[in-house]
Amino acid sequence: MNKLRFVVSLLCWVLLLSPVFAQKETVKPGGSPGQTNKPTPASKPKTPDQLTEREATESLEMVDLDAYKPKAIDTTVSLSVISFGSCNKLDKPQTMWNAVAANNPNLWIWLGDIIYADTSNMKVLAGYYKKLKNGPEYKNLRAKAQIVGVYDDHDYGYNDAAGSYPFKKASKKCLLDFLDVPANHITRKREGAYTSYTFGKPGQKIKVIVLDTRYFRDTLYPDPSKQKRYLPNMEGDVLGATQWKWLEQELRNSQANLNILCSSVQVIADEHPYEKWGNFPNARKRLLGLISTVKPKNLIILSGDRHMAEISKMDLQGLPYPLYDFTSSGITHIRSGTTEANKFRVGDMIVKRNFGLLKVQWEGSKPTVTMEVRGLQNELFETIMVKY
């Protein structure tokens, strides 16, 4: 009887273990038990919240440095024409660059969505940057203008990505390599891609302050009522403690007579339901309060993201000049709707492919800034002059 029980027990164990052994024979190279070679649904990539810290580090090591040609920005140059823009899809014709170059800009400022990579593969991200950088039209602009800037969500990581994105260090590295930022530059040594440059001669200096509105930003949550895209995050932050401290110092210590604050998303316009500083009401209030308190000389905001162009104007209490937020977005593509509420808008909402220009003239130490929205054939869509 004991012998019979032993045989029955042995057979049961064989039956139980046979599927495991069968799976082991079909484990994918590098896989683990339980993974079979059955077809999977279109090799769906991991979502960013599923990526591990180790995977992020490994991708950082795989960054393609082929097109990296380090070169410090020459800040002795006086800026008379500053060009800027955002939202440039590489799968669409790169036909805007000749129009930009025709204005002989001294500087081009990227305000994000440079390539629309939307990838968690850092080698692919670097490849996208390399493709743009080596394109003949963009190379024509690079030959004429120095280039600075920052990413937005579609080149930082994925749509509406924020501070929780685990590849952000590698993404920042890809951006700085694309911009040819030298290895010893301070921006390389700290968290986030924020930076600043002061151009020109004493009395006519222009300071360009580039914010990083992704690396430290808090999370947004969808509005279940669908009335807005997101619920406002009343206590949420955009810049993070270190960048806030840095920004205050940059504004307080500025020796420039014209200060340009660059944000990938709009600061002043607050009625639309999309990404904006207004999704973080306390952070927006803090930024406007900082500007009002410090009173930097003649500050103008540049922004992108919106797939259209518009100029917003706010009379900020305590600030001795009007505050403008000049939005240019849509180098390769534009939005569908042609109307949108914005009580701060001056001039038109321009739903055409566009780029922005600032033309700066000086009367002694006082700047006059002409804001221009231009298009594919360098046609002038709108112009507003501000005499400070």
C-alpha positions as CSV (number, residue, x, y, z in Angstrom):
1,M,0.0,0.0,0.0
2,N,2.9,2.4,0.9
3,K,4.5,1.6,-2.4
4,L,1.3,2.4,-4.3
5,R,0.9,5.7,-2.5
6,F,4.5,6.6,-3.4
7,V,3.9,5.9,-7.1
8,V,0.7,7.9,-7.1
9,S,2.4,10.8,-5.3
10,L,5.3,10.7,-7.8
11,L,2.9,10.8,-10.8
12,C,1.1,13.8,-9.3
13,W,4.3,15.8,-8.9
14,V,5.3,15.0,-12.5
15,L,1.9,16.3,-13.7
16,L,2.2,19.4,-11.6
17,L,5.8,20.2,-12.7
18,S,5.6,19.3,-16.4
19,P,4.1,22.8,-17.5
20,V,6.9,24.6,-15.7
21,F,9.6,22.5,-17.5
22,A,7.7,23.0,-20.8
23,Q,7.8,26.8,-20.2
24,K,11.5,26.8,-19.4
25,E,12.2,25.4,-22.8
26,T,10.5,28.3,-24.5
27,V,11.8,31.2,-22.3
28,K,12.9,34.1,-24.5
29,P,16.6,34.9,-24.3
30,G,17.1,37.2,-21.3
31,G,13.6,36.4,-20.1
32,S,12.3,34.7,-17.0
33,P,10.2,31.6,-16.3
34,G,6.7,32.1,-17.3
35,Q,7.6,34.1,-20.4
36,T,6.9,32.1,-23.5
37,N,7.5,32.7,-27.2
38,K,3.8,33.2,-27.9
39,P,3.1,36.2,-30.0
40,T,2.5,39.3,-27.9
41,P,0.3,42.3,-28.8
42,A,2.5,44.4,-31.1
43,S,5.4,44.5,-28.6
44,K,3.6,47.3,-26.7
45,P,6.3,49.5,-25.0
46,K,6.3,50.1,-21.3
47,T,4.5,53.2,-20.2
48,P,6.8,55.7,-18.4
49,D,5.4,54.8,-14.9
50,Q,6.4,51.2,-15.5
51,L,10.1,52.0,-16.2
52,T,12.6,51.3,-13.5
53,E,15.4,53.5,-12.3
54,R,17.9,51.0,-13.5
55,E,16.4,51.1,-17.0
56,A,16.6,54.9,-17.0
57,T,20.2,54.7,-16.1
58,E,21.0,52.2,-18.8
59,S,19.3,54.3,-21.4
60,L,21.3,57.3,-20.3
61,E,24.5,55.3,-21.0
62,M,23.2,54.6,-24.5
63,V,22.8,58.2,-25.5
64,D,24.1,58.8,-29.1
65,L,26.7,61.5,-29.0
66,D,27.5,61.4,-32.7
67,A,26.2,64.9,-33.5
68,Y,27.5,66.6,-30.3
69,K,29.9,69.4,-31.2
70,P,30.5,71.4,-27.9
71,K,30.6,75.2,-28.4
72,A,30.1,77.9,-25.8
73,I,27.6,80.6,-26.5
74,D,29.2,83.9,-27.4
75,T,27.6,86.4,-25.1
76,T,29.6,89.3,-26.4
77,V,27.3,89.5,-29.4
78,S,24.7,92.2,-29.3
79,L,21.2,90.9,-30.1
80,S,19.2,92.9,-32.6
81,V,17.0,90.1,-34.0
82,I,15.9,87.2,-31.7
83,S,13.8,84.4,-33.3
84,F,11.9,81.7,-31.5
85,G,9.3,79.0,-31.9
86,S,8.1,75.6,-30.9
87,C,6.2,72.5,-32.1
88,N,8.3,71.0,-34.9
89,K,7.4,67.4,-36.1
90,L,10.2,65.7,-37.9
91,D,7.8,63.7,-40.0
92,K,6.6,66.9,-41.6
93,P,8.5,69.1,-44.2
94,Q,11.1,71.2,-42.5
95,T,10.3,74.2,-44.7
96,M,10.2,77.0,-42.1
97,W,13.9,77.4,-41.5
98,N,14.7,79.4,-44.7
99,A,12.1,82.0,-43.7
100,V,13.6,82.2,-40.2
101,A,17.1,82.6,-41.6
102,A,16.0,85.3,-44.0
103,N,15.6,87.6,-41.0
104,N,19.3,87.2,-40.1
105,P,18.6,86.4,-36.4
106,N,21.4,86.6,-33.9
107,L,19.7,84.0,-31.7
108,W,17.1,81.2,-32.1
109,I,15.3,80.1,-28.9
110,W,13.6,76.7,-28.7
111,L,10.5,76.7,-26.6
112,G,10.0,73.0,-26.7
113,D,8.4,70.2,-28.8
114,I,11.6,70.4,-30.9
115,I,11.3,66.9,-32.5
116,Y,8.1,65.1,-31.2
117,A,10.1,62.0,-30.4
118,D,7.6,60.7,-27.8
119,T,9.9,57.9,-26.8
120,S,11.3,56.3,-23.7
121,N,14.3,55.0,-25.8
122,M,17.1,57.5,-25.3
123,K,19.0,56.2,-28.3
124,V,15.9,56.9,-30.5
125,L,15.6,60.4,-28.8
126,A,19.2,61.2,-29.6
127,G,18.7,60.0,-33.2
128,Y,15.7,62.4,-33.7
129,Y,17.8,65.3,-32.5
130,K,20.6,64.3,-34.8
131,K,18.3,64.1,-37.8
132,L,17.0,67.6,-37.2
133,K,20.5,68.9,-36.5
134,N,21.8,67.6,-39.8
135,G,18.9,68.6,-42.0
136,P,20.0,71.2,-44.6
137,E,17.4,73.8,-43.9
138,Y,18.1,73.8,-40.1
139,K,21.8,73.8,-40.8
140,N,21.3,77.0,-42.7
141,L,19.8,78.6,-39.6
142,R,22.6,77.2,-37.4
143,A,25.1,78.9,-39.7
144,K,23.6,82.3,-39.0
145,A,22.3,82.2,-35.4
146,Q,23.3,80.9,-32.0
147,I,20.8,78.5,-30.6
148,V,19.5,78.0,-27.0
149,G,16.3,76.6,-25.6
150,V,14.5,73.9,-23.7
151,Y,12.4,70.8,-24.3
152,D,8.7,70.5,-23.8
153,D,6.7,67.3,-23.2
154,H,7.0,65.6,-26.6
155,D,10.8,65.7,-26.6
156,Y,11.2,65.6,-22.8
157,G,9.4,62.2,-22.7
158,Y,5.7,61.8,-23.5
159,N,2.5,63.9,-23.7
160,D,2.2,66.1,-20.6
161,A,5.1,64.4,-18.9
162,A,6.3,66.0,-15.6
163,G,8.7,65.5,-12.8
164,S,7.9,61.9,-12.2
165,Y,9.3,60.9,-15.6
166,P,12.1,58.4,-14.8
167,F,14.2,59.2,-17.9
168,K,14.4,62.9,-17.2
169,K,18.2,62.9,-16.6
170,A,18.9,61.2,-19.9
171,S,16.4,63.4,-21.7
172,K,18.1,66.5,-20.4
173,K,21.4,65.1,-21.5
174,C,20.1,64.5,-25.0
175,L,18.8,68.1,-25.2
176,L,22.1,69.6,-24.0
177,D,24.0,67.5,-26.5
178,F,21.7,68.7,-29.3
179,L,22.3,72.3,-28.2
180,D,26.1,71.7,-28.1
181,V,26.3,72.8,-24.4
182,P,29.9,72.2,-23.3
183,A,30.5,69.4,-20.8
184,N,31.7,71.8,-18.1
185,H,28.7,74.1,-18.3
186,I,26.9,74.7,-15.0
187,T,23.6,73.4,-16.5
188,R,25.3,70.0,-17.0
189,K,26.1,69.8,-13.3
190,R,22.7,70.4,-11.8
191,E,19.2,68.9,-11.9
192,G,17.0,70.4,-14.6
193,A,17.7,72.1,-18.0
194,Y,17.1,75.7,-16.8
195,T,19.8,78.3,-17.8
196,S,20.5,81.9,-18.6
197,Y,22.7,84.0,-20.9
198,T,23.4,87.7,-20.8
199,F,24.3,89.2,-24.2
200,G,25.7,92.5,-25.4
201,K,27.5,95.5,-24.1
202,P,27.0,97.5,-20.8
203,G,23.9,99.7,-21.0
204,Q,22.3,97.6,-23.7
205,K,22.5,94.1,-22.3
206,I,19.8,91.5,-23.0
207,K,19.4,88.6,-20.5
208,V,17.7,85.4,-21.7
209,I,16.4,83.2,-18.9
210,V,15.2,79.8,-19.9
211,L,12.9,77.9,-17.5
212,D,12.5,74.2,-17.2
213,T,8.7,73.6,-16.7
214,R,8.9,69.8,-16.9
215,Y,11.7,68.4,-14.7
216,F,10.3,69.4,-11.3
217,R,6.7,69.9,-12.1
218,D,4.0,68.3,-10.1
219,T,1.3,66.0,-11.5
220,L,-2.0,67.0,-13.1
221,Y,-5.1,64.9,-12.8
222,P,-7.8,64.7,-15.5
223,D,-11.1,66.5,-14.8
224,P,-13.8,63.8,-14.5
225,S,-16.4,66.3,-15.6
226,K,-14.6,66.8,-18.9
227,Q,-15.2,70.5,-18.7
228,K,-11.5,71.0,-18.6
229,R,-8.6,68.8,-19.5
230,Y,-7.2,68.9,-16.0
231,L,-8.3,69.8,-12.5
232,P,-6.3,72.7,-11.1
233,N,-3.5,71.6,-8.8
234,M,-3.9,74.3,-6.2
235,E,-0.9,73.4,-4.1
236,G,1.2,72.0,-7.0
237,D,4.5,73.5,-8.2
238,V,6.0,74.0,-11.6
239,L,9.7,74.9,-11.0
240,G,10.8,73.2,-7.7
241,A,12.5,74.9,-4.8
242,T,16.0,75.1,-6.3
243,Q,14.9,76.6,-9.6
244,W,12.7,79.1,-7.8
245,K,15.7,80.3,-5.8
246,W,17.8,80.4,-8.9
247,L,15.2,82.4,-10.8
248,E,14.8,85.0,-8.0
249,Q,18.6,85.5,-8.0
250,E,18.7,85.7,-11.8
251,L,16.0,88.5,-11.8
252,R,17.4,90.4,-8.8
253,N,21.0,90.3,-10.0
254,S,20.3,91.1,-13.6
255,Q,22.3,93.9,-15.1
256,A,20.3,93.7,-18.3
257,N,18.1,96.5,-19.7
258,L,15.9,93.9,-21.4
259,N,15.1,90.6,-19.7
260,I,13.5,87.7,-21.7
261,L,11.9,85.0,-19.6
262,C,11.3,81.8,-21.6
263,S,8.6,79.3,-20.6
264,S,7.5,76.3,-22.7
265,V,3.9,76.8,-21.6
266,Q,1.9,80.0,-21.4
267,V,2.0,82.2,-18.3
268,I,-0.6,84.9,-18.8
269,A,-3.3,83.2,-20.9
270,D,-5.5,81.4,-18.4
271,E,-8.9,80.6,-19.9
272,H,-8.0,77.7,-22.2
273,P,-8.2,74.1,-20.9
274,Y,-4.8,72.9,-21.9
275,E,-1.3,73.0,-20.3
276,K,-0.4,76.3,-18.8
277,W,0.9,77.9,-15.6
278,G,-2.8,78.5,-14.7
279,N,-3.2,74.8,-14.0
280,F,-1.0,75.5,-10.9
281,P,-2.7,78.7,-9.6
282,N,-0.4,79.3,-6.6
283,A,2.7,78.8,-8.7
284,R,1.4,81.2,-11.3
285,K,0.6,83.7,-8.6
286,R,4.1,83.2,-7.2
287,L,5.7,83.9,-10.5
288,L,3.7,87.0,-11.2
289,G,4.3,88.2,-7.6
290,L,8.1,87.6,-8.0
291,I,8.2,89.7,-11.2
292,S,6.1,92.4,-9.5
293,T,8.3,92.5,-6.4
294,V,11.7,92.4,-8.0
295,K,10.7,94.7,-10.9
296,P,13.5,93.5,-13.3
297,K,14.1,96.0,-16.1
298,N,11.8,95.6,-19.1
299,L,10.8,91.9,-18.8
300,I,9.0,90.1,-21.6
301,I,7.8,86.4,-21.6
302,L,8.2,84.1,-24.5
303,S,6.1,80.8,-24.6
304,G,5.2,78.0,-27.0
305,D,3.1,74.8,-26.9
306,R,-0.2,76.0,-28.3
307,H,0.0,75.3,-32.1
308,M,-0.9,78.9,-32.8
309,A,0.5,82.4,-32.1
310,E,-0.9,85.2,-29.9
311,I,0.4,88.0,-27.7
312,S,-1.1,88.5,-24.2
313,K,-0.7,91.6,-22.1
314,M,-1.2,92.1,-18.4
315,D,-0.9,95.3,-16.3
316,L,0.7,93.8,-13.2
317,Q,0.3,95.8,-10.0
318,G,3.6,97.2,-8.9
319,L,5.3,96.7,-12.3
320,P,6.1,100.0,-14.0
321,Y,5.5,98.6,-17.5
322,P,3.0,96.2,-19.2
323,L,3.9,92.5,-19.0
324,Y,3.7,90.7,-22.4
325,D,3.6,87.0,-23.0
326,F,4.4,86.4,-26.7
327,T,3.4,82.9,-27.8
328,S,4.7,81.3,-31.0
329,S,3.9,77.7,-31.8
330,G,3.4,75.7,-34.9
331,I,6.6,75.5,-37.0
332,T,5.2,72.4,-38.9
333,H,1.6,72.1,-37.8
334,I,-1.3,74.0,-36.2
335,R,-4.4,73.4,-34.2
336,S,-7.9,72.9,-35.6
337,G,-10.0,75.5,-33.8
338,T,-9.6,79.1,-34.9
339,T,-11.2,80.8,-31.8
340,E,-10.4,80.7,-28.1
341,A,-11.1,83.0,-25.2
342,N,-8.2,85.0,-23.8
343,K,-9.1,88.2,-22.1
344,F,-5.4,89.2,-22.1
345,R,-4.9,88.9,-25.8
346,V,-3.9,91.9,-27.8
347,G,-4.2,91.7,-31.6
348,D,-5.2,88.4,-33.3
349,M,-5.1,84.7,-32.6
350,I,-3.1,83.4,-35.5
351,V,-3.8,79.9,-36.5
352,K,-1.2,79.5,-39.2
353,R,2.3,77.9,-39.2
354,N,4.5,80.6,-37.6
355,F,7.6,81.7,-35.8
356,G,8.2,84.7,-33.6
357,L,10.7,87.6,-33.9
358,L,11.8,90.2,-31.4
359,K,13.5,93.2,-33.1
360,V,15.4,95.3,-30.6
361,Q,16.5,98.9,-31.1
362,W,18.1,101.1,-28.5
363,E,17.9,104.8,-27.6
364,G,20.7,105.0,-25.2
365,S,19.9,102.3,-22.6
366,K,16.2,102.2,-23.4
367,P,15.0,99.4,-25.7
368,T,12.2,99.4,-28.2
369,V,11.0,95.9,-28.9
370,T,9.0,95.1,-32.0
371,M,7.2,91.7,-31.7
372,E,6.5,90.0,-35.1
373,V,4.6,86.9,-36.0
374,R,5.8,85.6,-39.3
375,G,4.9,82.6,-41.5
376,L,6.1,80.1,-44.1
377,Q,7.0,82.7,-46.8
378,N,8.3,85.1,-44.2
379,E,5.0,86.9,-44.5
380,L,4.2,89.2,-41.6
381,F,1.0,88.2,-39.8
382,E,1.1,90.6,-36.8
383,T,3.4,93.3,-35.3
384,I,3.2,95.1,-32.0
385,M,5.8,97.6,-30.9
386,V,6.7,98.3,-27.2
387,K,8.8,101.3,-26.3
388,Y,10.2,100.9,-22.8
